[in-house]
Amino acid sequence: MSAYVLSSIKVNNPDNYKEYVTKVKSIVEKFGGEYLVRGGEMTVIEGEWNNPRSIVIKFQSKEKAMEWYNSDEYKPIRQIRHDNAVSNSIIVEGI
């Protein structure tokens, strides 16, 4: 079953965050991930959506998404995001 990483992000330091953006895509793809949404204009239609950047990545399975997230390749890149942005992320299984 496919799994999706859903993230909402507020970038606090855009100049340093650019490093994350340039490095993360190849690591996602190495683990079979495919970006479905990466930024873009959005309109809140219900509730609150506090972070202005949204990301959706599709993986073959939840296990593959977790393998990417916990990989040695992603750990230092993930730290760049943590240092320069606030984010909320989940992995959800779907079709």
Summary of the structure (lengths in Angstrom):
residues: 95
radius of gyration: 13.1
end to end distance: 6.5
largest distance: 37.7
contacts: 256
relative contact order: 0.37
helix: 37%
strand: 34%
